[in-house]
Amino acid sequence: MADAPPGSWSADALGGGGTPARTVTLTDLLRVPLHRIRLVGAVAAFGLLAALGYVLLMPGAVTASAVVAVRPVVTDAFTPSGAAADRAVNMNVESGIATGTEVVQRLAASGGYDQGDVRDALEVEVPTGGQILRFSYTGRTADVAARNVNLAAQSYLDVRRTMYEKQRAEMLRRYDESIAEVDKQREALQRRIAGAKNGALDAAIAELGGTNNQLTQLKSSRTEIAAVDVNPGWITQSAENSLVSSDSHTLLYVLAGLLGGALVGVVLAYAWESADRRVRSVHDGWDVTGLPLLGTVRGRLFRGRRKAVDADIRYVAMAIAERVREPARVALLTTREDQTVITAGLAVALAATGRDVYVADDSGRLEHLRTVVLADRDRLPATANPARPLVPAPRVADSVSGTDVTEQIPVRRPSPYPVGKFPSLDPDATIMLPRASLSATASGVSTVLDNAEEVPVGAGGVRFGTWRQRAATGVVLFNAPPSEADERGVAAARQGTAVVVVEQDRTRQGDLRRLAERLRAAGVTPLGFVLTRSGRG
């Protein structure tokens, strides 16, 4: 038996040699979330459900607004004073008073709310260049929002009016004290004038006149202060239920939940991929194993793609036939997957070209192998399948009944002898018997398989049995059990060669690297690896 020549292992791939690293492209970045699409979709669905739950369970918030025009407090509102200082209004101070403690306490006391919640719900805006305060209150219902925002605006005016009234009352009290004191001085002067002589009388009268003038000015000023309008402003626009705007951000919340869940799912997909690396492409398989690619078998997703898949199997069979010489023993190895479909497809493809193929299996999958082989044989072209006639039988008329009867043409079974080597009809001819393999006899392997029924495929045939009953001639394909749990596949590969079957998106890189190291340590030189996609292997 001729095996593959040694030295097909790639030292660079396994030992980290001088092969430059492959450039990571945008496709490589998108491949991870696409292959983990179930995880991304589950997390995105969870985010969507969370957003829908929030929108449905939490009542929607509504916002009501009220506008207050702020006016300065002046002595005479009908007398223009230009840029007088008494007309200046500091809107920052007014905004601070509008959101101050007294206003918040009144709102909290009116509805039994928490002061923190009231501060969060109440907002005051100051437009640039205007003496206007715009109150906004966010509540659960339109009635609550409108009532509270109107109460906030009125509370601001009441608080500001109270402050002005206190200021005016304090000034009036001071003026009253000053007037009382001047009045006492005037009474004292009047008593002095009554008892004064001619020389001091003129001075006392002059002093009394100054006191009267001072008292007159104080009373005049007090009258002006008492007449001051302390109204801080007016509510120019009050909130009504019809003017309340609802918080219509439902669609935004749903989109935010969906996109946020998708983003978290992508992050989790990359985290999972870093912990559980899978073989995603041919480059990954080559980087991990260092073996050449024998072929890629596409998955049978649709009925119309069967021909393409069968062609992929035949291409792989061509690559294997090019690298081995009969008799050959090939073990098909996987890490954790089932390569039964690949093994059966290769058996049919090799037998169709005239080879005798023996499929061995020690894991109880012989019936499945036979079923798949028969199914693959039925899909062979009529020229390669002896069980299917090339031309349908002609229909002839029955002379008795007058009905058409199709003549059954027997199908000729293929000859058990190789092509071009028929037994001679000469009784004196010499019969050449094949020499029995000494190694097979010594190992106890039977060279005659009477119990292995042959399935004719093309010019060859496929037989089934265990590894110990394998044939000594032809091509032996061993459907090895998963190498992670059974070492018989590697042991069988030591007696011949091996083909590593890698399933895209399922085979773990760690398991595949461990299998390659085990084959290398056992002295096995595999022919290469086959990359299968969804549906095959």
KESEMAR-422191 format. One record per residue (C-alpha): residue number from 1; residue in one letter; x, y, z. Coordinates in steps of 0.1 Angstrom, whole numbers, plus 5000, padded with zeros to 4 digits. Each point is the difference from the previous one (the first is absolute). Layout:
<atoms>
[NUM,'A',[X,Y,Z]]
...
</atoms>
This chain:
<atoms>
[1,'M',[5000,5000,5000]]
[2,'A',[5014,5034,4990]]
[3,'D',[4993,5028,5025]]
[4,'A',[5005,5037,4996]]
[5,'P',[5036,5011,5000]]
[6,'P',[5012,5014,5034]]
[7,'G',[5006,5037,5005]]
[8,'S',[4965,5013,4992]]
[9,'W',[4997,5016,5034]]
[10,'S',[5004,5038,5000]]
[11,'A',[5025,5009,5026]]
[12,'D',[4991,5037,4997]]
[13,'A',[4964,4994,5007]]
[14,'L',[5006,4979,5031]]
[15,'G',[5031,5016,5013]]
[16,'G',[4993,5036,4992]]
[17,'G',[5027,5003,4974]]
[18,'G',[5006,5028,4975]]
[19,'T',[4966,5000,4983]]
[20,'P',[4986,5035,5002]]
[21,'A',[4967,5004,5018]]
[22,'R',[4969,5004,4978]]
[23,'T',[4985,5035,4999]]
[24,'V',[4967,5003,5019]]
[25,'T',[4973,5014,4977]]
[26,'L',[4965,5014,5006]]
[27,'T',[4986,4966,4990]]
[28,'D',[5020,4983,5028]]
[29,'L',[4985,5025,5025]]
[30,'L',[4965,4994,4988]]
[31,'R',[5004,4962,4998]]
[32,'V',[5000,4996,5039]]
[33,'P',[4966,5016,5007]]
[34,'L',[4985,4984,4969]]
[35,'H',[5010,4966,5011]]
[36,'R',[4988,5008,5035]]
[37,'I',[4968,5014,4987]]
[38,'R',[4979,4979,5024]]
[39,'L',[5017,5016,5030]]
[40,'V',[4997,5035,4985]]
[41,'G',[4964,4995,4991]]
[42,'A',[4991,4986,5034]]
[43,'V',[5016,5030,5018]]
[44,'A',[4984,5025,4975]]
[45,'A',[4967,4983,5006]]
[46,'F',[5005,5003,5038]]
[47,'G',[5008,5037,4996]]
[48,'L',[4969,5005,4978]]
[49,'L',[4978,4982,5026]]
[50,'A',[5015,5021,5028]]
[51,'A',[4992,5032,4981]]
[52,'L',[4965,4989,4991]]
[53,'G',[4994,4990,5037]]
[54,'Y',[5012,5035,5011]]
[55,'V',[4978,5017,4975]]
[56,'L',[4969,4979,5008]]
[57,'L',[5004,4997,5038]]
[58,'M',[5013,5035,5007]]
[59,'P',[4973,5027,4993]]
[60,'G',[5010,5027,4975]]
[61,'A',[5011,5034,5013]]
[62,'V',[4983,5032,4989]]
[63,'T',[5014,5035,5002]]
[64,'A',[4981,5032,5007]]
[65,'S',[5013,5036,4996]]
[66,'A',[4992,5034,5014]]
[67,'V',[5015,5034,4992]]
[68,'V',[5006,5028,5026]]
[69,'A',[5009,5036,4990]]
[70,'V',[5023,5015,5026]]
[71,'R',[4998,5038,5006]]
[72,'P',[5022,5022,5021]]
[73,'V',[4987,5017,5031]]
[74,'V',[5000,5038,4994]]
[75,'T',[4987,5031,5019]]
[76,'D',[4980,5013,4970]]
[77,'A',[4992,4975,4973]]
[78,'F',[4987,5028,4977]]
[79,'T',[5031,5022,5002]]
[80,'P',[5028,4988,4976]]
[81,'S',[5034,5000,5017]]
[82,'G',[5022,4988,4971]]
[83,'A',[5028,4978,5011]]
[84,'A',[4992,5005,5036]]
[85,'A',[5014,4974,5024]]
[86,'D',[4966,4993,5016]]
[87,'R',[4988,4985,4967]]
[88,'A',[5028,4974,4997]]
[89,'V',[4989,4964,5006]]
[90,'N',[5026,4972,5006]]
[91,'M',[4983,4970,4983]]
[92,'N',[5025,4976,5015]]
[93,'V',[4988,5010,5035]]
[94,'E',[4964,4997,4989]]
[95,'S',[5007,4965,4986]]
[96,'G',[5016,4990,5033]]
[97,'I',[4970,5013,5019]]
[98,'A',[4976,4981,4976]]
[99,'T',[5017,4967,5008]]
[100,'G',[5008,5008,5036]]
[101,'T',[4990,4982,5031]]
[102,'E',[4968,5020,5008]]
[103,'V',[4985,4992,4965]]
[104,'V',[5010,4964,5002]]
[105,'Q',[4986,4996,5035]]
[106,'R',[4967,5014,4989]]
[107,'L',[4998,4976,4971]]
[108,'A',[5010,4970,5022]]
[109,'A',[4974,5010,5027]]
[110,'S',[4972,5004,4975]]
[111,'G',[5002,4965,4986]]
[112,'G',[5019,4981,5027]]
[113,'Y',[5030,4996,4977]]
[114,'D',[5037,4995,5008]]
[115,'Q',[5020,5032,4997]]
[116,'G',[5027,4981,4980]]
[117,'D',[4973,4989,4975]]
[118,'V',[4986,5035,4997]]
[119,'R',[5035,5014,4993]]
[120,'D',[5005,4974,4972]]
[121,'A',[4966,5007,4985]]
[122,'L',[5002,5038,5001]]
[123,'E',[5021,5020,4975]]
[124,'V',[5003,5037,4995]]
[125,'E',[5013,5015,4968]]
[126,'V',[5011,5036,4994]]
[127,'P',[5000,5011,4964]]
[128,'T',[5029,5021,4989]]
[129,'G',[4993,5037,5000]]
[130,'G',[4966,4999,5016]]
[131,'Q',[4985,5004,5034]]
[132,'I',[4980,4968,4998]]
[133,'L',[5000,4968,5021]]
[134,'R',[4987,4968,4983]]
[135,'F',[4989,4974,5025]]
[136,'S',[4999,4963,4990]]
[137,'Y',[4987,4971,5021]]
[138,'T',[5000,4963,4990]]
[139,'G',[4974,4979,5016]]
[140,'R',[4982,4966,4995]]
[141,'T',[4967,5015,4988]]
[142,'A',[4990,5033,4983]]
[143,'D',[4980,5012,5030]]
[144,'V',[5030,4995,5024]]
[145,'A',[5024,5017,4976]]
[146,'A',[4977,5030,4993]]
[147,'R',[4990,5005,5036]]
[148,'N',[5036,4999,5013]]
[149,'V',[5015,5023,4974]]
[150,'N',[4973,5026,5006]]
[151,'L',[5006,4996,5038]]
[152,'A',[5037,5004,4995]]
[153,'A',[4996,5032,4980]]
[154,'Q',[4975,5015,5025]]
[155,'S',[5023,4989,5029]]
[156,'Y',[5029,5018,4985]]
[157,'L',[4979,5032,4997]]
[158,'D',[4988,4997,5036]]
[159,'V',[5035,4994,5013]]
[160,'R',[5013,5029,4981]]
[161,'R',[4972,5023,5010]]
[162,'T',[5005,4990,5037]]
[163,'M',[5036,5009,4997]]
[164,'Y',[4992,5034,4985]]
[165,'E',[4973,5007,5027]]
[166,'K',[5025,4991,5027]]
[167,'Q',[5025,5024,4985]]
[168,'R',[4974,5028,4998]]
[169,'A',[4987,4994,5035]]
[170,'E',[5036,5003,5013]]
[171,'M',[5005,5032,4982]]
[172,'L',[4967,5015,5013]]
[173,'R',[5010,4990,5035]]
[174,'R',[5032,5019,4997]]
[175,'Y',[4983,5030,4986]]
[176,'D',[4974,4999,5028]]
[177,'E',[5028,4999,5026]]
[178,'S',[5017,5030,4983]]
[179,'I',[4968,5020,4998]]
[180,'A',[4993,4992,5037]]
[181,'E',[5034,5012,5010]]
[182,'V',[4998,5032,4979]]
[183,'D',[4965,5006,5015]]
[184,'K',[5014,4999,5035]]
[185,'Q',[5027,5025,4990]]
[186,'R',[4973,5023,4986]]
[187,'E',[4980,4998,5032]]
[188,'A',[5031,5008,5021]]
[189,'L',[5007,5030,4978]]
[190,'Q',[4964,5012,5004]]
[191,'R',[5003,4999,5038]]
[192,'R',[5033,5018,4998]]
[193,'I',[4985,5027,4978]]
[194,'A',[4972,5005,5025]]
[195,'G',[5025,5009,5028]]
[196,'A',[5027,5016,4979]]
[197,'K',[5011,5037,5003]]
[198,'N',[5003,5024,4972]]
[199,'G',[5036,4991,4992]]
[200,'A',[4995,4962,4998]]
[201,'L',[4966,5001,4985]]
[202,'D',[5011,5006,4964]]
[203,'A',[5025,4971,5001]]
[204,'A',[4974,4976,5014]]
[205,'I',[4975,5010,4974]]
[206,'A',[5026,4995,4972]]
[207,'E',[5008,4966,5014]]
[208,'L',[4963,4991,5002]]
[209,'G',[4996,5008,4964]]
[210,'G',[5029,4977,4990]]
[211,'T',[4984,4972,5021]]
[212,'N',[4966,5005,4983]]
[213,'N',[5017,4998,4966]]
[214,'Q',[5018,4968,5010]]
[215,'L',[4967,4985,5013]]
[216,'T',[4982,5009,4968]]
[217,'Q',[5027,4982,4979]]
[218,'L',[4999,4969,5021]]
[219,'K',[4962,4998,4997]]
[220,'S',[5002,5005,4963]]
[221,'S',[5025,4973,4995]]
[222,'R',[4980,4976,5022]]
[223,'T',[4969,5007,4979]]
[224,'E',[5020,4991,4968]]
[225,'I',[5012,4968,5015]]
[226,'A',[4966,4990,5013]]
[227,'A',[4986,5006,4965]]
[228,'V',[5026,4977,4983]]
[229,'D',[4985,4971,4980]]
[230,'V',[5017,4968,5013]]
[231,'N',[4984,4977,4974]]
[232,'P',[5030,4980,4986]]
[233,'G',[4982,4990,4967]]
[234,'W',[4971,4982,4984]]
[235,'I',[4992,4965,4987]]
[236,'T',[4997,5007,4963]]
[237,'Q',[4994,4964,4990]]
[238,'S',[4985,4974,5023]]
[239,'A',[5001,4963,4994]]
[240,'E',[4969,4982,4988]]
[241,'N',[4993,4963,4994]]
[242,'S',[4995,5006,4963]]
[243,'L',[5035,5017,4998]]
[244,'V',[5018,4972,5018]]
[245,'S',[5026,4982,4978]]
[246,'S',[5004,4962,5006]]
[247,'D',[5034,4984,5001]]
[248,'S',[4998,4981,4967]]
[249,'H',[5033,4982,5001]]
[250,'T',[4987,4965,4998]]
[251,'L',[5015,4992,4967]]
[252,'L',[5033,5015,5011]]
[253,'Y',[5000,4978,5031]]
[254,'V',[4993,4969,4980]]
[255,'L',[5028,5007,4975]]
[256,'A',[5023,5008,5028]]
[257,'G',[4992,4967,5017]]
[258,'L',[5005,4981,4967]]
[259,'L',[5033,5017,4990]]
[260,'G',[5013,4998,5036]]
[261,'G',[4992,4963,5002]]
[262,'A',[5017,4994,4966]]
[263,'L',[5031,5019,5011]]
[264,'V',[5002,4980,5032]]
[265,'G',[4995,4968,4980]]
[266,'V',[5029,5009,4977]]
[267,'V',[5022,5007,5029]]
[268,'L',[4990,4966,5016]]
[269,'A',[5006,4983,4966]]
[270,'Y',[5035,5013,4999]]
[271,'A',[5006,4990,5036]]
[272,'W',[4986,4965,4993]]
[273,'E',[5020,4997,4969]]
[274,'S',[5032,5008,5019]]
[275,'A',[4993,4973,5025]]
[276,'D',[4987,4974,4974]]
[277,'R',[5018,5004,4968]]
[278,'R',[4985,4981,4970]]
[279,'V',[5014,4993,4965]]
[280,'R',[4983,5027,4979]]
[281,'S',[5020,4998,4967]]
[282,'V',[5026,4981,4981]]
[283,'H',[5026,5023,5014]]
[284,'D',[4991,4990,5035]]
[285,'G',[5002,4963,4992]]
[286,'W',[5034,5004,4983]]
[287,'D',[5014,5022,5029]]
[288,'V',[4989,4974,5026]]
[289,'T',[5010,4968,4983]]
[290,'G',[5027,5010,4975]]
[291,'L',[4985,4975,4975]]
[292,'P',[4991,5006,4963]]
[293,'L',[4964,5004,4991]]
[294,'L',[4985,4971,4980]]
[295,'G',[4967,5017,4993]]
[296,'T',[4970,5018,5013]]
[297,'V',[4967,4982,5002]]
[298,'R',[4970,5024,4999]]
[299,'G',[4969,4993,5020]]
[300,'R',[4967,4987,4985]]
[301,'L',[4977,5028,5009]]
[302,'F',[4977,4997,4971]]
[303,'R',[4990,4972,4977]]
[304,'G',[5015,5017,4970]]
[305,'R',[5035,5000,5015]]
[306,'R',[5004,4963,5002]]
[307,'K',[5020,4997,4968]]
[308,'A',[5024,5027,5011]]
[309,'V',[5005,4981,5033]]
[310,'D',[5006,4967,4983]]
[311,'A',[5025,5017,4977]]
[312,'D',[5018,5013,5031]]
[313,'I',[5002,4964,5014]]
[314,'R',[5014,4988,4967]]
[315,'Y',[5027,5027,4999]]
[316,'V',[5011,4989,5035]]
[317,'A',[5001,4964,4988]]
[318,'M',[5022,5011,4971]]
[319,'A',[5024,5017,5024]]
[320,'I',[5001,4969,5022]]
[321,'A',[5005,4976,4971]]
[322,'E',[5029,5022,4987]]
[323,'R',[5018,4996,5033]]
[324,'V',[4996,4963,5007]]
[325,'R',[5007,4968,4982]]
[326,'E',[4981,4967,5004]]
[327,'P',[4998,4983,5023]]
[328,'A',[4994,5030,5022]]
[329,'R',[4986,5005,5035]]
[330,'V',[4985,5034,5008]]
[331,'A',[4986,5010,5033]]
[332,'L',[4976,5029,5000]]
[333,'L',[5005,5018,5033]]
[334,'T',[4979,5026,5018]]
[335,'T',[5002,5016,5034]]
[336,'R',[4964,4998,5013]]
[337,'E',[4979,4999,4968]]
[338,'D',[4985,4972,4980]]
[339,'Q',[5016,4996,4965]]
[340,'T',[4977,4971,4989]]
[341,'V',[4986,5020,4971]]
[342,'I',[5035,5009,4987]]
[343,'T',[5012,4964,5003]]
[344,'A',[4971,4987,4981]]
[345,'G',[5003,5026,4973]]
[346,'L',[5037,4993,4995]]
[347,'A',[4993,4963,4998]]
[348,'V',[4975,5005,4973]]
[349,'A',[5023,5025,4981]]
[350,'L',[5030,4976,5002]]
[351,'A',[4980,4969,4990]]
[352,'A',[4984,5018,4970]]
[353,'T',[5035,5003,4985]]
[354,'G',[5005,4962,5001]]
[355,'R',[5015,4995,5034]]
[356,'D',[4991,4974,5026]]
[357,'V',[4992,5019,5032]]
[358,'Y',[4996,4986,5034]]
[359,'V',[4983,5022,5026]]
[360,'A',[5010,4990,5036]]
[361,'D',[4982,5012,5031]]
[362,'D',[5003,4989,5036]]
[363,'S',[4974,5024,5015]]
[364,'G',[4967,4984,4989]]
[365,'R',[4995,5022,4970]]
[366,'L',[5001,4974,4973]]
[367,'E',[4963,5001,4992]]
[368,'H',[5001,5038,4998]]
[369,'L',[5030,4997,4977]]
[370,'R',[4982,4975,4978]]
[371,'T',[4969,5022,4998]]
[372,'V',[5020,5031,4990]]
[373,'V',[5020,4980,4974]]
[374,'L',[4968,4987,4984]]
[375,'A',[4986,5035,4999]]
[376,'D',[5031,5015,4985]]
[377,'R',[5002,4972,4974]]
[378,'D',[4965,5008,4989]]
[379,'R',[5010,5035,4993]]
[380,'L',[5029,4989,4977]]
[381,'P',[4995,5006,4963]]
[382,'A',[4986,4970,4980]]
[383,'T',[5034,4995,4983]]
[384,'A',[5016,4994,5033]]
[385,'N',[4973,4981,5018]]
[386,'P',[4994,4964,4988]]
[387,'A',[4968,4997,5019]]
[388,'R',[4983,5026,4978]]
[389,'P',[4994,4991,4963]]
[390,'L',[5013,5025,4975]]
[391,'V',[4969,4997,4977]]
[392,'P',[4965,4992,5012]]
[393,'A',[4985,4967,4988]]
[394,'P',[4977,5003,4969]]
[395,'R',[4963,4995,5005]]
[396,'V',[4985,4971,4979]]
[397,'A',[4964,4990,4996]]
[398,'D',[4986,4968,5015]]
[399,'S',[4984,4979,4973]]
[400,'V',[4975,4985,5024]]
[401,'S',[4988,5030,5021]]
[402,'G',[5010,5027,4976]]
[403,'T',[5017,5020,5028]]
[404,'D',[5035,5014,4998]]
[405,'V',[5025,4979,5019]]
[406,'T',[5034,5013,5009]]
[407,'E',[5027,4974,4994]]
[408,'Q',[5022,4995,5031]]
[409,'I',[5036,5001,4988]]
[410,'P',[5023,4984,5025]]
[411,'V',[5027,5023,5013]]
[412,'R',[5035,4986,4996]]
[413,'R',[5019,5000,5033]]
[414,'P',[5036,5011,4998]]
[415,'S',[5027,4974,4997]]
[416,'P',[5019,4991,5032]]
[417,'Y',[5031,5000,4979]]
[418,'P',[5020,5031,4993]]
[419,'V',[4994,5018,4967]]
[420,'G',[5018,4981,4971]]
[421,'K',[5008,4969,5021]]
[422,'F',[4973,4974,4992]]
[423,'P',[5007,4963,5007]]
[424,'S',[5013,4981,4970]]
[425,'L',[4978,4973,4984]]
[426,'D',[5030,4979,4994]]
[427,'P',[5000,4971,5025]]
[428,'D',[5038,4999,4998]]
[429,'A',[5005,5036,5008]]
[430,'T',[5019,5010,5031]]
[431,'I',[4979,5016,5027]]
[432,'M',[5018,5029,5019]]
[433,'L',[4991,5001,5037]]
[434,'P',[5007,5031,5020]]
[435,'R',[5026,4997,5027]]
[436,'A',[4986,5003,5035]]
[437,'S',[5014,5028,5021]]
[438,'L',[5023,4988,5027]]
[439,'S',[4994,5029,5022]]
[440,'A',[4962,4995,4998]]
[441,'T',[5004,4963,5008]]
[442,'A',[5023,5006,5029]]
[443,'S',[4977,5026,5015]]
[444,'G',[4970,4977,4997]]
[445,'V',[4982,5020,4974]]
[446,'S',[4979,4979,4977]]
[447,'T',[5008,5003,4963]]
[448,'V',[4967,4985,4989]]
[449,'L',[4968,5018,5011]]
[450,'D',[4972,4976,4994]]
[451,'N',[4976,5019,5023]]
[452,'A',[5006,5034,4985]]
[453,'E',[4973,5006,4973]]
[454,'E',[5013,5021,4972]]
[455,'V',[4980,5030,4987]]
[456,'P',[5009,5004,4963]]
[457,'V',[5008,5036,4992]]
[458,'G',[5011,5009,4965]]
[459,'A',[5029,4978,4989]]
[460,'G',[5008,4992,5036]]
[461,'G',[4983,4990,5032]]
[462,'V',[4997,5009,5037]]
[463,'R',[5001,4975,5028]]
[464,'F',[4994,5006,5037]]
[465,'G',[5015,4985,5032]]
[466,'T',[5021,5006,5030]]
[467,'W',[5037,5011,5000]]
[468,'R',[5012,4966,5010]]
[469,'Q',[4981,4985,4970]]
[470,'R',[5015,5025,4975]]
[471,'A',[5011,4989,4966]]
[472,'A',[5036,4997,4990]]
[473,'T',[4995,5014,4966]]
[474,'G',[4983,5031,4986]]
[475,'V',[4992,5031,5020]]
[476,'V',[4991,4997,5037]]
[477,'L',[4981,5030,5015]]
[478,'F',[4998,4999,5038]]
[479,'N',[4971,5020,5014]]
[480,'A',[5019,5008,5032]]
[481,'P',[4982,5010,5032]]
[482,'P',[5006,5035,5013]]
[483,'S',[5036,5004,5011]]
[484,'E',[4992,5019,5031]]
[485,'A',[4984,4969,5016]]
[486,'D',[5017,4971,4980]]
[487,'E',[5035,4994,4989]]
[488,'R',[4992,4973,4974]]
[489,'G',[5000,5024,4971]]
[490,'V',[5036,5012,5007]]
[491,'A',[5010,4963,5005]]
[492,'A',[4985,4991,4967]]
[493,'A',[5017,5029,4983]]
[494,'R',[5034,4987,5011]]
[495,'Q',[4994,4970,4977]]
[496,'G',[4993,5022,4970]]
[497,'T',[4991,5036,4998]]
[498,'A',[4973,5024,5011]]
[499,'V',[4977,5027,4988]]
[500,'V',[4989,5026,5026]]
[501,'V',[4964,5011,4996]]
[502,'V',[4994,5035,5013]]
[503,'E',[4964,5013,5003]]
[504,'Q',[4997,5037,4995]]
[505,'D',[4986,5020,5030]]
[506,'R',[4999,4968,5021]]
[507,'T',[5035,4987,5004]]
[508,'R',[5018,5016,5028]]
[509,'Q',[5035,5013,4993]]
[510,'G',[5013,4986,5032]]
[511,'D',[4987,4965,4993]]
[512,'L',[5013,5002,4964]]
[513,'R',[5035,5011,5012]]
[514,'R',[5000,4972,5026]]
[515,'L',[4992,4974,4972]]
[516,'A',[5028,5014,4978]]
[517,'E',[5024,4997,5029]]
[518,'R',[4990,4964,5007]]
[519,'L',[5004,4990,4964]]
[520,'R',[5034,5017,4999]]
[521,'A',[5010,4982,5032]]
[522,'A',[4988,4967,4986]]
[523,'G',[5021,5004,4969]]
[524,'V',[4969,5003,4977]]
[525,'T',[5003,5021,4969]]
[526,'P',[4964,5008,4989]]
[527,'L',[4992,5007,4964]]
[528,'G',[4983,5033,5009]]
[529,'F',[4967,5013,5014]]
[530,'V',[4965,5004,4986]]
[531,'L',[4979,5030,5009]]
[532,'T',[4963,4992,5002]]
[533,'R',[4973,5025,5003]]
[534,'S',[4964,4998,5014]]
[535,'G',[4983,4968,4993]]
[536,'R',[5030,4978,4993]]
[537,'G',[5020,4982,5026]]
</atoms>
